[in-house]
Protein backbone atom coordinates (compact mmCIF):
# COMPACT_ATOMS: atom_id res chain seq x y z
CA UNK A 1 0.00 0.00 0.00
CA UNK A 2 1.46 3.38 -1.02
CA UNK A 3 1.75 6.43 1.21
CA UNK A 4 -1.58 8.18 1.57
CA UNK A 5 -3.85 5.15 0.96
CA UNK A 6 -6.32 4.36 3.73
CA UNK A 7 -6.51 1.16 5.73
CA UNK A 8 -9.65 -0.91 6.08
CA UNK A 9 -9.07 -0.70 9.83
CA UNK A 10 -9.58 2.99 10.50
CA UNK A 11 -8.05 2.83 13.96
CA UNK A 12 -4.72 1.82 12.40
CA UNK A 13 -4.80 4.94 10.23
CA UNK A 14 -5.43 6.99 13.37
CA UNK A 15 -2.45 5.43 15.16
CA UNK A 16 -0.12 6.09 12.22
CA UNK A 17 -1.45 9.64 11.93
CA UNK A 18 -0.67 10.20 15.60
CA UNK A 19 2.93 9.26 14.87
CA UNK A 20 3.21 11.66 11.94
CA UNK A 21 1.54 14.45 13.91
CA UNK A 22 3.88 13.90 16.84
CA UNK A 23 6.94 14.10 14.58
CA UNK A 24 5.51 17.31 13.09
CA UNK A 25 4.98 18.88 16.54
CA UNK A 26 8.38 17.79 17.74
CA UNK A 27 10.05 19.11 14.59
CA UNK A 28 8.27 22.43 14.89
CA UNK A 29 9.45 22.85 18.47
CA UNK A 30 13.06 21.98 17.56
CA UNK A 31 12.98 24.35 14.60
CA UNK A 32 11.67 27.19 16.79
CA UNK A 33 14.25 26.38 19.48
CA UNK A 34 17.09 26.52 16.96
CA UNK A 35 15.84 29.80 15.47
CA UNK A 36 15.61 31.35 18.94
CA UNK A 37 19.11 30.10 19.85
CA UNK A 38 20.60 31.71 16.74
CA UNK A 39 18.74 34.96 17.38
CA UNK A 40 19.90 35.00 21.02
CA UNK A 41 23.49 34.42 19.90
CA UNK A 42 23.47 37.23 17.34
CA UNK A 43 21.70 39.71 19.64
CA UNK A 44 23.64 38.76 22.78
CA UNK A 45 20.26 38.22 24.42
CA UNK A 46 20.93 36.29 27.62
CA UNK A 47 17.26 36.15 28.64
CA UNK A 48 16.29 34.50 25.37
CA UNK A 49 19.29 32.16 25.53
CA UNK A 50 18.29 31.08 29.05
CA UNK A 51 14.78 30.30 27.88
CA UNK A 52 16.06 28.21 24.96
CA UNK A 53 18.48 26.35 27.22
CA UNK A 54 15.57 25.25 29.41
CA UNK A 55 13.10 24.41 26.64
CA UNK A 56 14.11 20.79 26.05
CA UNK A 57 11.38 19.25 28.19
CA UNK A 58 8.54 19.53 25.67
CA UNK A 59 10.63 17.95 22.92
CA UNK A 60 11.69 15.13 25.24
CA UNK A 61 8.07 14.45 26.21
CA UNK A 62 7.03 14.05 22.57
CA UNK A 63 10.02 11.81 21.94
CA UNK A 64 8.83 9.53 24.76
CA UNK A 65 5.32 9.50 23.25
CA UNK A 66 6.69 8.53 19.82
CA UNK A 67 8.70 5.69 21.35
CA UNK A 68 5.64 4.37 23.20
CA UNK A 69 3.37 4.76 20.17
CA UNK A 70 5.75 2.90 17.86
CA UNK A 71 6.05 0.02 20.34
CA UNK A 72 2.25 -0.09 20.54
CA UNK A 73 1.85 -0.16 16.74
CA UNK A 74 4.50 -2.87 16.29
CA UNK A 75 3.08 -5.03 19.08
CA UNK A 76 -0.61 -4.77 18.24
CA UNK A 77 -0.68 -4.27 14.47
CA UNK A 78 2.34 -6.10 13.10
CA UNK A 79 2.72 -3.57 10.28
CA UNK A 80 4.29 -4.53 6.94
CA UNK A 81 5.86 -2.70 3.99
CA UNK A 82 4.98 1.02 3.94
CA UNK A 83 3.29 0.90 7.35
CA UNK A 84 6.37 -0.65 8.93
CA UNK A 85 8.59 2.00 7.30
CA UNK A 86 6.28 4.74 8.59
CA UNK A 87 6.53 3.46 12.16
CA UNK A 88 10.27 2.76 12.17
CA UNK A 89 11.25 6.02 10.48
CA UNK A 90 9.06 7.99 12.90
CA UNK A 91 11.02 6.40 15.74
CA UNK A 92 14.39 7.18 14.16
CA UNK A 93 13.47 10.68 13.02
CA UNK A 94 12.15 11.47 16.50
CA UNK A 95 15.57 10.57 17.88
CA UNK A 96 17.28 12.85 15.34
CA UNK A 97 14.96 15.74 16.18
CA UNK A 98 15.62 15.23 19.89
CA UNK A 99 19.35 15.62 19.20
CA UNK A 100 18.70 18.80 17.20
CA UNK A 101 16.88 20.20 20.22
CA UNK A 102 19.78 19.25 22.49
CA UNK A 103 22.31 20.92 20.19
CA UNK A 104 20.18 24.08 19.96
CA UNK A 105 20.10 24.18 23.76
CA UNK A 106 23.89 23.77 23.81
CA UNK A 107 24.23 26.73 21.43
CA UNK A 108 22.15 28.81 23.84
CA UNK A 109 24.20 27.71 26.86
CA UNK A 110 27.46 28.59 25.12
CA UNK A 111 26.10 31.97 24.07
CA UNK A 112 25.34 32.75 27.73
CA UNK A 113 29.03 32.28 28.52
CA UNK A 114 30.00 34.18 25.38
CA UNK A 115 27.95 37.17 26.51
CA UNK A 116 30.23 37.60 29.52
CA UNK A 117 33.14 38.57 27.24
CA UNK A 118 33.48 41.42 24.73
CA UNK A 119 31.76 40.78 21.40
CA UNK A 120 33.78 39.22 18.59
CA UNK A 121 33.08 39.85 14.92
CA UNK A 122 32.92 36.16 13.99
CA UNK A 123 29.53 35.84 15.70
CA UNK A 124 27.98 37.11 12.46
CA UNK A 125 29.65 34.36 10.45
CA UNK A 126 28.49 31.75 12.95
CA UNK A 127 24.99 33.20 12.68
CA UNK A 128 25.06 32.65 8.91
CA UNK A 129 26.11 29.05 9.49
CA UNK A 130 23.22 28.70 11.91
CA UNK A 131 20.68 30.02 9.44
CA UNK A 132 21.94 27.56 6.85
CA UNK A 133 21.44 24.67 9.26
CA UNK A 134 18.02 26.06 10.23
CA UNK A 135 16.94 26.11 6.59
CA UNK A 136 18.03 22.49 6.21
CA UNK A 137 15.96 21.50 9.26
CA UNK A 138 12.89 23.35 7.98
CA UNK A 139 13.17 21.91 4.47
CA UNK A 140 13.71 18.34 5.60
CA UNK A 141 10.71 18.47 7.93
CA UNK A 142 8.61 19.78 5.04
CA UNK A 143 9.93 16.93 2.89
CA UNK A 144 8.93 14.39 5.54
CA UNK A 145 5.43 15.80 6.10
CA UNK A 146 4.74 16.19 2.35
CA UNK A 147 6.31 12.85 1.36
CA UNK A 148 8.63 14.75 -1.02
CA UNK A 149 11.54 12.47 -1.92
CA UNK A 150 13.14 15.00 -4.29
CA UNK A 151 13.24 17.65 -1.58
CA UNK A 152 14.77 15.17 0.86
CA UNK A 153 17.55 14.43 -1.64
CA UNK A 154 18.14 18.17 -2.12
CA UNK A 155 18.58 18.66 1.63
CA UNK A 156 21.06 15.80 1.74
CA UNK A 157 23.12 17.40 -1.01
CA UNK A 158 23.23 20.72 0.87
CA UNK A 159 25.13 19.09 3.71
CA UNK A 160 28.30 19.39 1.60
CA UNK A 161 27.85 23.14 1.36
CA UNK A 162 27.29 23.39 5.13
CA UNK A 163 30.48 21.42 5.76
CA UNK A 164 32.46 23.75 3.51
CA UNK A 165 31.08 26.83 5.28
CA UNK A 166 31.95 25.32 8.65
CA UNK A 167 35.50 24.39 7.59
CA UNK A 168 36.15 27.92 6.28
CA UNK A 169 34.71 29.42 9.47
CA UNK A 170 36.83 27.11 11.62
CA UNK A 171 39.99 28.40 9.95
CA UNK A 172 38.81 32.01 10.17
CA UNK A 173 38.25 31.75 13.93
CA UNK A 174 41.57 29.98 14.50
CA UNK A 175 43.39 32.73 12.61
CA UNK A 176 41.64 35.40 14.67
CA UNK A 177 42.65 33.63 17.89
CA UNK A 178 46.30 33.48 16.84
CA UNK A 179 46.34 37.14 15.90
CA UNK A 180 44.86 38.28 19.23
CA UNK A 181 45.31 35.87 22.17
CA UNK A 182 42.80 37.90 24.20
CA UNK A 183 40.06 36.39 22.02
CA UNK A 184 40.98 32.78 22.74
CA UNK A 185 38.28 32.18 25.36
CA UNK A 186 35.29 33.67 23.48
CA UNK A 187 36.47 32.20 20.19
CA UNK A 188 36.76 28.77 21.78
CA UNK A 189 33.09 28.97 22.71
CA UNK A 190 32.30 30.13 19.18
CA UNK A 191 34.08 27.07 17.79
CA UNK A 192 31.92 24.81 19.96
CA UNK A 193 28.80 26.66 18.82
CA UNK A 194 29.81 26.35 15.17
CA UNK A 195 30.41 22.61 15.60
CA UNK A 196 26.97 22.20 17.18
CA UNK A 197 25.40 23.95 14.20
CA UNK A 198 27.34 21.76 11.77
CA UNK A 199 26.15 18.67 13.65
CA UNK A 200 22.55 19.89 13.35
CA UNK A 201 23.08 19.82 9.59
CA UNK A 202 24.22 16.20 9.91
CA UNK A 203 21.05 15.30 11.80
CA UNK A 204 18.92 17.07 9.16
CA UNK A 205 20.75 15.00 6.54
CA UNK A 206 20.01 11.80 8.46
CA UNK A 207 16.33 12.76 8.50
CA UNK A 208 16.50 13.36 4.74
CA UNK A 209 17.85 9.85 4.18
CA UNK A 210 15.19 8.30 6.40
CA UNK A 211 12.48 10.34 4.67
CA UNK A 212 13.64 9.07 1.29
CA UNK A 213 13.58 5.50 2.59
CA UNK A 214 10.08 5.95 3.99
CA UNK A 215 8.76 7.23 0.65
CA UNK A 216 10.68 5.14 -1.89
CA UNK A 217 11.23 1.96 0.10
CA UNK A 218 14.97 1.80 -0.39
CA UNK A 219 18.03 3.65 0.81
CA UNK A 220 19.73 6.36 -1.21
CA UNK A 221 22.25 4.70 -3.52
CA UNK A 222 25.51 6.26 -2.36
CA UNK A 223 27.08 7.39 0.90
CA UNK A 224 27.33 11.15 1.16
CA UNK A 225 30.78 12.73 1.08
CA UNK A 226 31.66 14.86 4.11
CA UNK A 227 33.35 18.21 3.38
CA UNK A 228 34.28 19.09 6.95
CA UNK A 229 38.07 19.46 6.83
CA UNK A 230 38.49 21.10 10.25
CA UNK A 231 40.15 17.96 11.60
CA UNK A 232 42.94 18.45 9.04
CA UNK A 233 44.07 21.66 10.74
C-alpha positions as YAML, in Angstrom:
chain: A
units: angstrom
residues:
- id: 1
  name: UNK
  ca: [0.00, 0.00, 0.00]
- id: 2
  name: UNK
  ca: [1.46, 3.38, -1.02]
- id: 3
  name: UNK
  ca: [1.75, 6.43, 1.21]
- id: 4
  name: UNK
  ca: [-1.58, 8.18, 1.57]
- id: 5
  name: UNK
  ca: [-3.85, 5.15, 0.96]
- id: 6
  name: UNK
  ca: [-6.32, 4.36, 3.73]
- id: 7
  name: UNK
  ca: [-6.51, 1.16, 5.73]
- id: 8
  name: UNK
  ca: [-9.65, -0.91, 6.08]
- id: 9
  name: UNK
  ca: [-9.07, -0.70, 9.83]
- id: 10
  name: UNK
  ca: [-9.58, 2.99, 10.50]
- id: 11
  name: UNK
  ca: [-8.05, 2.83, 13.96]
- id: 12
  name: UNK
  ca: [-4.72, 1.82, 12.40]
- id: 13
  name: UNK
  ca: [-4.80, 4.94, 10.23]
- id: 14
  name: UNK
  ca: [-5.43, 6.99, 13.37]
- id: 15
  name: UNK
  ca: [-2.45, 5.43, 15.16]
- id: 16
  name: UNK
  ca: [-0.12, 6.09, 12.22]
- id: 17
  name: UNK
  ca: [-1.45, 9.64, 11.93]
- id: 18
  name: UNK
  ca: [-0.67, 10.20, 15.60]
- id: 19
  name: UNK
  ca: [2.93, 9.26, 14.87]
- id: 20
  name: UNK
  ca: [3.21, 11.66, 11.94]
- id: 21
  name: UNK
  ca: [1.54, 14.45, 13.91]
- id: 22
  name: UNK
  ca: [3.88, 13.90, 16.84]
- id: 23
  name: UNK
  ca: [6.94, 14.10, 14.58]
- id: 24
  name: UNK
  ca: [5.51, 17.31, 13.09]
- id: 25
  name: UNK
  ca: [4.98, 18.88, 16.54]
- id: 26
  name: UNK
  ca: [8.38, 17.79, 17.74]
- id: 27
  name: UNK
  ca: [10.05, 19.11, 14.59]
- id: 28
  name: UNK
  ca: [8.27, 22.43, 14.89]
- id: 29
  name: UNK
  ca: [9.45, 22.85, 18.47]
- id: 30
  name: UNK
  ca: [13.06, 21.98, 17.56]
- id: 31
  name: UNK
  ca: [12.98, 24.35, 14.60]
- id: 32
  name: UNK
  ca: [11.67, 27.19, 16.79]
- id: 33
  name: UNK
  ca: [14.25, 26.38, 19.48]
- id: 34
  name: UNK
  ca: [17.09, 26.52, 16.96]
- id: 35
  name: UNK
  ca: [15.84, 29.80, 15.47]
- id: 36
  name: UNK
  ca: [15.61, 31.35, 18.94]
- id: 37
  name: UNK
  ca: [19.11, 30.10, 19.85]
- id: 38
  name: UNK
  ca: [20.60, 31.71, 16.74]
- id: 39
  name: UNK
  ca: [18.74, 34.96, 17.38]
- id: 40
  name: UNK
  ca: [19.90, 35.00, 21.02]
- id: 41
  name: UNK
  ca: [23.49, 34.42, 19.90]
- id: 42
  name: UNK
  ca: [23.47, 37.23, 17.34]
- id: 43
  name: UNK
  ca: [21.70, 39.71, 19.64]
- id: 44
  name: UNK
  ca: [23.64, 38.76, 22.78]
- id: 45
  name: UNK
  ca: [20.26, 38.22, 24.42]
- id: 46
  name: UNK
  ca: [20.93, 36.29, 27.62]
- id: 47
  name: UNK
  ca: [17.26, 36.15, 28.64]
- id: 48
  name: UNK
  ca: [16.29, 34.50, 25.37]
- id: 49
  name: UNK
  ca: [19.29, 32.16, 25.53]
- id: 50
  name: UNK
  ca: [18.29, 31.08, 29.05]
- id: 51
  name: UNK
  ca: [14.78, 30.30, 27.88]
- id: 52
  name: UNK
  ca: [16.06, 28.21, 24.96]
- id: 53
  name: UNK
  ca: [18.48, 26.35, 27.22]
- id: 54
  name: UNK
  ca: [15.57, 25.25, 29.41]
- id: 55
  name: UNK
  ca: [13.10, 24.41, 26.64]
- id: 56
  name: UNK
  ca: [14.11, 20.79, 26.05]
- id: 57
  name: UNK
  ca: [11.38, 19.25, 28.19]
- id: 58
  name: UNK
  ca: [8.54, 19.53, 25.67]
- id: 59
  name: UNK
  ca: [10.63, 17.95, 22.92]
- id: 60
  name: UNK
  ca: [11.69, 15.13, 25.24]
- id: 61
  name: UNK
  ca: [8.07, 14.45, 26.21]
- id: 62
  name: UNK
  ca: [7.03, 14.05, 22.57]
- id: 63
  name: UNK
  ca: [10.02, 11.81, 21.94]
- id: 64
  name: UNK
  ca: [8.83, 9.53, 24.76]
- id: 65
  name: UNK
  ca: [5.32, 9.50, 23.25]
- id: 66
  name: UNK
  ca: [6.69, 8.53, 19.82]
- id: 67
  name: UNK
  ca: [8.70, 5.69, 21.35]
- id: 68
  name: UNK
  ca: [5.64, 4.37, 23.20]
- id: 69
  name: UNK
  ca: [3.37, 4.76, 20.17]
- id: 70
  name: UNK
  ca: [5.75, 2.90, 17.86]
- id: 71
  name: UNK
  ca: [6.05, 0.02, 20.34]
- id: 72
  name: UNK
  ca: [2.25, -0.09, 20.54]
- id: 73
  name: UNK
  ca: [1.85, -0.16, 16.74]
- id: 74
  name: UNK
  ca: [4.50, -2.87, 16.29]
- id: 75
  name: UNK
  ca: [3.08, -5.03, 19.08]
- id: 76
  name: UNK
  ca: [-0.61, -4.77, 18.24]
- id: 77
  name: UNK
  ca: [-0.68, -4.27, 14.47]
- id: 78
  name: UNK
  ca: [2.34, -6.10, 13.10]
- id: 79
  name: UNK
  ca: [2.72, -3.57, 10.28]
- id: 80
  name: UNK
  ca: [4.29, -4.53, 6.94]
- id: 81
  name: UNK
  ca: [5.86, -2.70, 3.99]
- id: 82
  name: UNK
  ca: [4.98, 1.02, 3.94]
- id: 83
  name: UNK
  ca: [3.29, 0.90, 7.35]
- id: 84
  name: UNK
  ca: [6.37, -0.65, 8.93]
- id: 85
  name: UNK
  ca: [8.59, 2.00, 7.30]
- id: 86
  name: UNK
  ca: [6.28, 4.74, 8.59]
- id: 87
  name: UNK
  ca: [6.53, 3.46, 12.16]
- id: 88
  name: UNK
  ca: [10.27, 2.76, 12.17]
- id: 89
  name: UNK
  ca: [11.25, 6.02, 10.48]
- id: 90
  name: UNK
  ca: [9.06, 7.99, 12.90]
- id: 91
  name: UNK
  ca: [11.02, 6.40, 15.74]
- id: 92
  name: UNK
  ca: [14.39, 7.18, 14.16]
- id: 93
  name: UNK
  ca: [13.47, 10.68, 13.02]
- id: 94
  name: UNK
  ca: [12.15, 11.47, 16.50]
- id: 95
  name: UNK
  ca: [15.57, 10.57, 17.88]
- id: 96
  name: UNK
  ca: [17.28, 12.85, 15.34]
- id: 97
  name: UNK
  ca: [14.96, 15.74, 16.18]
- id: 98
  name: UNK
  ca: [15.62, 15.23, 19.89]
- id: 99
  name: UNK
  ca: [19.35, 15.62, 19.20]
- id: 100
  name: UNK
  ca: [18.70, 18.80, 17.20]
- id: 101
  name: UNK
  ca: [16.88, 20.20, 20.22]
- id: 102
  name: UNK
  ca: [19.78, 19.25, 22.49]
- id: 103
  name: UNK
  ca: [22.31, 20.92, 20.19]
- id: 104
  name: UNK
  ca: [20.18, 24.08, 19.96]
- id: 105
  name: UNK
  ca: [20.10, 24.18, 23.76]
- id: 106
  name: UNK
  ca: [23.89, 23.77, 23.81]
- id: 107
  name: UNK
  ca: [24.23, 26.73, 21.43]
- id: 108
  name: UNK
  ca: [22.15, 28.81, 23.84]
- id: 109
  name: UNK
  ca: [24.20, 27.71, 26.86]
- id: 110
  name: UNK
  ca: [27.46, 28.59, 25.12]
- id: 111
  name: UNK
  ca: [26.10, 31.97, 24.07]
- id: 112
  name: UNK
  ca: [25.34, 32.75, 27.73]
- id: 113
  name: UNK
  ca: [29.03, 32.28, 28.52]
- id: 114
  name: UNK
  ca: [30.00, 34.18, 25.38]
- id: 115
  name: UNK
  ca: [27.95, 37.17, 26.51]
- id: 116
  name: UNK
  ca: [30.23, 37.60, 29.52]
- id: 117
  name: UNK
  ca: [33.14, 38.57, 27.24]
- id: 118
  name: UNK
  ca: [33.48, 41.42, 24.73]
- id: 119
  name: UNK
  ca: [31.76, 40.78, 21.40]
- id: 120
  name: UNK
  ca: [33.78, 39.22, 18.59]
- id: 121
  name: UNK
  ca: [33.08, 39.85, 14.92]
- id: 122
  name: UNK
  ca: [32.92, 36.16, 13.99]
- id: 123
  name: UNK
  ca: [29.53, 35.84, 15.70]
- id: 124
  name: UNK
  ca: [27.98, 37.11, 12.46]
- id: 125
  name: UNK
  ca: [29.65, 34.36, 10.45]
- id: 126
  name: UNK
  ca: [28.49, 31.75, 12.95]
- id: 127
  name: UNK
  ca: [24.99, 33.20, 12.68]
- id: 128
  name: UNK
  ca: [25.06, 32.65, 8.91]
- id: 129
  name: UNK
  ca: [26.11, 29.05, 9.49]
- id: 130
  name: UNK
  ca: [23.22, 28.70, 11.91]
- id: 131
  name: UNK
  ca: [20.68, 30.02, 9.44]
- id: 132
  name: UNK
  ca: [21.94, 27.56, 6.85]
- id: 133
  name: UNK
  ca: [21.44, 24.67, 9.26]
- id: 134
  name: UNK
  ca: [18.02, 26.06, 10.23]
- id: 135
  name: UNK
  ca: [16.94, 26.11, 6.59]
- id: 136
  name: UNK
  ca: [18.03, 22.49, 6.21]
- id: 137
  name: UNK
  ca: [15.96, 21.50, 9.26]
- id: 138
  name: UNK
  ca: [12.89, 23.35, 7.98]
- id: 139
  name: UNK
  ca: [13.17, 21.91, 4.47]
- id: 140
  name: UNK
  ca: [13.71, 18.34, 5.60]
- id: 141
  name: UNK
  ca: [10.71, 18.47, 7.93]
- id: 142
  name: UNK
  ca: [8.61, 19.78, 5.04]
- id: 143
  name: UNK
  ca: [9.93, 16.93, 2.89]
- id: 144
  name: UNK
  ca: [8.93, 14.39, 5.54]
- id: 145
  name: UNK
  ca: [5.43, 15.80, 6.10]
- id: 146
  name: UNK
  ca: [4.74, 16.19, 2.35]
- id: 147
  name: UNK
  ca: [6.31, 12.85, 1.36]
- id: 148
  name: UNK
  ca: [8.63, 14.75, -1.02]
- id: 149
  name: UNK
  ca: [11.54, 12.47, -1.92]
- id: 150
  name: UNK
  ca: [13.14, 15.00, -4.29]
- id: 151
  name: UNK
  ca: [13.24, 17.65, -1.58]
- id: 152
  name: UNK
  ca: [14.77, 15.17, 0.86]
- id: 153
  name: UNK
  ca: [17.55, 14.43, -1.64]
- id: 154
  name: UNK
  ca: [18.14, 18.17, -2.12]
- id: 155
  name: UNK
  ca: [18.58, 18.66, 1.63]
- id: 156
  name: UNK
  ca: [21.06, 15.80, 1.74]
- id: 157
  name: UNK
  ca: [23.12, 17.40, -1.01]
- id: 158
  name: UNK
  ca: [23.23, 20.72, 0.87]
- id: 159
  name: UNK
  ca: [25.13, 19.09, 3.71]
- id: 160
  name: UNK
  ca: [28.30, 19.39, 1.60]
- id: 161
  name: UNK
  ca: [27.85, 23.14, 1.36]
- id: 162
  name: UNK
  ca: [27.29, 23.39, 5.13]
- id: 163
  name: UNK
  ca: [30.48, 21.42, 5.76]
- id: 164
  name: UNK
  ca: [32.46, 23.75, 3.51]
- id: 165
  name: UNK
  ca: [31.08, 26.83, 5.28]
- id: 166
  name: UNK
  ca: [31.95, 25.32, 8.65]
- id: 167
  name: UNK
  ca: [35.50, 24.39, 7.59]
- id: 168
  name: UNK
  ca: [36.15, 27.92, 6.28]
- id: 169
  name: UNK
  ca: [34.71, 29.42, 9.47]
- id: 170
  name: UNK
  ca: [36.83, 27.11, 11.62]
- id: 171
  name: UNK
  ca: [39.99, 28.40, 9.95]
- id: 172
  name: UNK
  ca: [38.81, 32.01, 10.17]
- id: 173
  name: UNK
  ca: [38.25, 31.75, 13.93]
- id: 174
  name: UNK
  ca: [41.57, 29.98, 14.50]
- id: 175
  name: UNK
  ca: [43.39, 32.73, 12.61]
- id: 176
  name: UNK
  ca: [41.64, 35.40, 14.67]
- id: 177
  name: UNK
  ca: [42.65, 33.63, 17.89]
- id: 178
  name: UNK
  ca: [46.30, 33.48, 16.84]
- id: 179
  name: UNK
  ca: [46.34, 37.14, 15.90]
- id: 180
  name: UNK
  ca: [44.86, 38.28, 19.23]
- id: 181
  name: UNK
  ca: [45.31, 35.87, 22.17]
- id: 182
  name: UNK
  ca: [42.80, 37.90, 24.20]
- id: 183
  name: UNK
  ca: [40.06, 36.39, 22.02]
- id: 184
  name: UNK
  ca: [40.98, 32.78, 22.74]
- id: 185
  name: UNK
  ca: [38.28, 32.18, 25.36]
- id: 186
  name: UNK
  ca: [35.29, 33.67, 23.48]
- id: 187
  name: UNK
  ca: [36.47, 32.20, 20.19]
- id: 188
  name: UNK
  ca: [36.76, 28.77, 21.78]
- id: 189
  name: UNK
  ca: [33.09, 28.97, 22.71]
- id: 190
  name: UNK
  ca: [32.30, 30.13, 19.18]
- id: 191
  name: UNK
  ca: [34.08, 27.07, 17.79]
- id: 192
  name: UNK
  ca: [31.92, 24.81, 19.96]
- id: 193
  name: UNK
  ca: [28.80, 26.66, 18.82]
- id: 194
  name: UNK
  ca: [29.81, 26.35, 15.17]
- id: 195
  name: UNK
  ca: [30.41, 22.61, 15.60]
- id: 196
  name: UNK
  ca: [26.97, 22.20, 17.18]
- id: 197
  name: UNK
  ca: [25.40, 23.95, 14.20]
- id: 198
  name: UNK
  ca: [27.34, 21.76, 11.77]
- id: 199
  name: UNK
  ca: [26.15, 18.67, 13.65]
- id: 200
  name: UNK
  ca: [22.55, 19.89, 13.35]
- id: 201
  name: UNK
  ca: [23.08, 19.82, 9.59]
- id: 202
  name: UNK
  ca: [24.22, 16.20, 9.91]
- id: 203
  name: UNK
  ca: [21.05, 15.30, 11.80]
- id: 204
  name: UNK
  ca: [18.92, 17.07, 9.16]
- id: 205
  name: UNK
  ca: [20.75, 15.00, 6.54]
- id: 206
  name: UNK
  ca: [20.01, 11.80, 8.46]
- id: 207
  name: UNK
  ca: [16.33, 12.76, 8.50]
- id: 208
  name: UNK
  ca: [16.50, 13.36, 4.74]
- id: 209
  name: UNK
  ca: [17.85, 9.85, 4.18]
- id: 210
  name: UNK
  ca: [15.19, 8.30, 6.40]
- id: 211
  name: UNK
  ca: [12.48, 10.34, 4.67]
- id: 212
  name: UNK
  ca: [13.64, 9.07, 1.29]
- id: 213
  name: UNK
  ca: [13.58, 5.50, 2.59]
- id: 214
  name: UNK
  ca: [10.08, 5.95, 3.99]
- id: 215
  name: UNK
  ca: [8.76, 7.23, 0.65]
- id: 216
  name: UNK
  ca: [10.68, 5.14, -1.89]
- id: 217
  name: UNK
  ca: [11.23, 1.96, 0.10]
- id: 218
  name: UNK
  ca: [14.97, 1.80, -0.39]
- id: 219
  name: UNK
  ca: [18.03, 3.65, 0.81]
- id: 220
  name: UNK
  ca: [19.73, 6.36, -1.21]
- id: 221
  name: UNK
  ca: [22.25, 4.70, -3.52]
- id: 222
  name: UNK
  ca: [25.51, 6.26, -2.36]
- id: 223
  name: UNK
  ca: [27.08, 7.39, 0.90]
- id: 224
  name: UNK
  ca: [27.33, 11.15, 1.16]
- id: 225
  name: UNK
  ca: [30.78, 12.73, 1.08]
- id: 226
  name: UNK
  ca: [31.66, 14.86, 4.11]
- id: 227
  name: UNK
  ca: [33.35, 18.21, 3.38]
- id: 228
  name: UNK
  ca: [34.28, 19.09, 6.95]
- id: 229
  name: UNK
  ca: [38.07, 19.46, 6.83]
- id: 230
  name: UNK
  ca: [38.49, 21.10, 10.25]
- id: 231
  name: UNK
  ca: [40.15, 17.96, 11.60]
- id: 232
  name: UNK
  ca: [42.94, 18.45, 9.04]
- id: 233
  name: UNK
  ca: [44.07, 21.66, 10.74]
...
